[in-house]
Amino acid sequence: LNIVATDTIKMYINQIESGQEGAVSVIIRPETIHVLKAIFDANNQKSFPILVNNEALFISSKGIFLKSTLFEGVYPDVVSVLEKGKQKKLDYAGEITEEVIKKLKAIENKTSTLIITKDEKEITFETRSEIDTNLFKIKEENEYIFQKRVNYSYFLNNITIANHLEIRENFFIFTKDKTKILLMALRDE
């Protein structure tokens, strides 16, 4: 079962073994994920019944039945989006450290854009506004060379959740256990 929440800029994906035959992919409202997690935690992380049809997701827990409507419209198949992302050229792959997260929090300013530049010896994280520039560098010697722009707040939120990051062309792929978060890079101006 692929559980997905998206707003077209970022996509949260959690892949769960359902024990059922066949693949099921639906796109649900982000609020529903919090409800599902709360029910899962309340059930001591044991499974509970979910029924999915073309219109809604139905949840049954302790005699209470909940309904969450699905997003309407044509959305890409989640598995194909993941596969497409994996086929893109790998620009960077690495583990996320607490040191990087602390330094990222320290360079916040009025702008919402984070510029990440990688050369053969280091990675530079930079935020710019009309009046100042904040940046920090970390040593990282490898063959990756790139410059990407991304929404600062989205990047910071996702990097604090994940423990691994891949950058593949215009995709940032954050991973922790069975959860993947896809974030689109900003287009060049």
Secondary structure as GFF3:
##gff-version 3
##sequence-region A 1 189
A	DSSP	beta_strand	2	6	.	.	.	ID=ss1
A	DSSP	beta_strand	10	15	.	.	.	ID=ss2
A	DSSP	beta_strand	25	27	.	.	.	ID=ss3
A	DSSP	alpha_helix	30	42	.	.	.	ID=ss4
A	DSSP	beta_strand	50	52	.	.	.	ID=ss5
A	DSSP	beta_strand	56	61	.	.	.	ID=ss6
A	DSSP	beta_strand	64	69	.	.	.	ID=ss7
A	DSSP	alpha_helix	78	87	.	.	.	ID=ss8
A	DSSP	beta_strand	90	95	.	.	.	ID=ss9
A	DSSP	alpha_helix	98	106	.	.	.	ID=ss10
A	DSSP	beta_strand	113	118	.	.	.	ID=ss11
A	DSSP	beta_strand	122	128	.	.	.	ID=ss12
A	DSSP	beta_strand	133	139	.	.	.	ID=ss13
A	DSSP	beta_strand	146	151	.	.	.	ID=ss14
A	DSSP	alpha_helix	152	161	.	.	.	ID=ss15
A	DSSP	beta_strand	164	168	.	.	.	ID=ss16
A	DSSP	beta_strand	171	176	.	.	.	ID=ss17
A	DSSP	beta_strand	179	184	.	.	.	ID=ss18
###
